[in-house]
Amino acid sequence: MKKKSQVFLFDGILGFTLIIIALGVVFTYYSTSFESQNLNSLNQKLLNSYTKTQINDLNDEEIRVFFKTGKIKNIHNSIAQQTAEFYYLENYNLSKNLTKIFVDDFVSKQTNAKIVIYNISNQNNPYELFLKKNRKVSLENATSISSTKRSVIGFFNSTTSYGPYTIKIILWQ
């Protein structure tokens, strides 16, 4: 009788251990897959907002200063188009500041973000517009990465344009 109870106790402990391991594997799988879905969703929202929101829609003191000083001439430019215009005119600090004004509050505290701009001629050497590391995870060691990009073309007037420039947004956790 004593041997049967020892075998039953051993089987119970082994079964309980296997259930705990299985639950751990399932939890790990779902937590990382949901993180990836949320990261991709956030990246799409950020890219759409960055490329579709007009400068005129922003309510920020620095944006008003850009208008007053004549640095922004076309109020119908999207944020991405205006950033590309500043980049084209080699006003790199203005392109960084404008990107930071819009993106800084968009990125959650659990997410790292990097936004770059480039054209076909400097595709291998993109210019960094924005970098925010909220978690101490490098891009190379990230468990979840989302990358999107979109090309923008801007216009000074009806006959003069600049671009196309590609805006690339990378989010990782």
SVG drawing of the C-alpha trace seen along z (x, -y; Angstrom):
<svg xmlns="http://www.w3.org/2000/svg" viewBox="-6 -86 31 88">
<polyline fill="none" stroke="black" stroke-width="0.4" points="0.0,0.0 2.9,-2.4 4.5,-1.8 1.2,-2.6 0.8,-5.9 4.4,-6.9 3.9,-6.2 0.6,-8.1 2.3,-11.1 5.2,-11.0 2.7,-10.9 0.8,-13.8 3.9,-15.9 5.0,-15.1 1.6,-15.9 1.3,-19.2 4.8,-20.2 3.8,-19.4 0.7,-21.5 2.6,-24.5 5.2,-24.2 2.4,-24.0 0.7,-27.1 4.0,-29.0 4.6,-28.2 1.0,-29.2 1.3,-32.5 4.7,-33.3 3.4,-32.7 0.3,-34.8 2.0,-37.7 4.6,-38.1 2.1,-37.7 -0.2,-40.3 2.8,-42.6 3.6,-42.3 0.0,-43.0 -0.1,-46.1 3.3,-47.2 2.2,-46.8 -1.0,-48.7 0.8,-51.5 3.2,-51.7 0.5,-52.0 -1.4,-54.6 1.8,-56.6 2.7,-56.4 -0.8,-57.4 -0.9,-60.3 2.6,-61.5 1.9,-61.4 -1.7,-62.6 -2.0,-65.2 -1.7,-68.7 0.7,-71.2 -2.3,-73.5 -4.0,-70.9 -1.2,-71.1 -1.8,-73.3 1.7,-73.9 3.6,-77.1 6.7,-76.0 4.5,-75.4 3.1,-78.9 6.6,-80.3 7.5,-78.4 4.5,-80.1 5.3,-83.6 8.9,-83.4 8.1,-82.2 9.8,-78.8 6.5,-77.0 5.0,-78.4 2.4,-75.8 -0.1,-75.1 -1.6,-72.2 1.6,-70.2 1.4,-67.0 3.9,-66.8 6.0,-64.3 6.0,-66.7 7.1,-69.6 9.8,-67.5 10.9,-66.5 10.9,-70.1 13.1,-71.1 15.4,-68.2 15.5,-69.2 16.4,-72.8 19.1,-71.3 17.3,-72.7 18.1,-69.4 17.3,-70.8 13.9,-72.0 13.1,-68.6 14.1,-66.9 12.2,-69.4 9.0,-69.1 9.2,-65.3 9.8,-65.4 6.9,-67.8 4.5,-65.4 5.9,-61.9 7.2,-62.3 3.9,-61.8 2.7,-59.2 5.2,-56.6 4.3,-54.6 6.7,-54.1 7.1,-50.4 8.2,-51.1 11.4,-52.3 11.1,-54.4 13.3,-55.5 12.3,-57.6 14.6,-58.1 14.3,-59.9 16.1,-59.2 15.9,-59.4 17.0,-57.0 20.5,-58.4 21.3,-58.1 19.2,-54.9 22.1,-53.2 22.8,-56.3 19.4,-57.5 19.1,-60.6 17.8,-60.1 14.9,-62.4 13.8,-60.9 15.1,-58.3 13.5,-57.5 14.6,-54.6 12.1,-54.0 13.4,-50.5 17.0,-49.5 16.6,-47.0 18.8,-47.5 17.2,-47.0 19.4,-44.0 18.2,-42.3 14.5,-43.2 11.9,-40.5 9.3,-42.4 10.0,-44.8 7.7,-46.7 8.9,-48.7 6.8,-50.7 7.8,-53.2 6.1,-55.6 7.3,-57.9 6.3,-61.6 6.5,-64.2 6.2,-67.9 5.4,-71.0 6.7,-74.6 4.1,-75.7 2.2,-74.3 5.4,-73.9 8.2,-73.2 8.4,-70.0 10.9,-68.1 11.3,-64.4 10.4,-61.7 11.7,-61.1 11.0,-57.9 10.0,-58.1 10.7,-54.9 9.4,-54.3 10.8,-51.5 9.3,-50.5 10.7,-47.8 10.3,-46.2"/>
</svg>
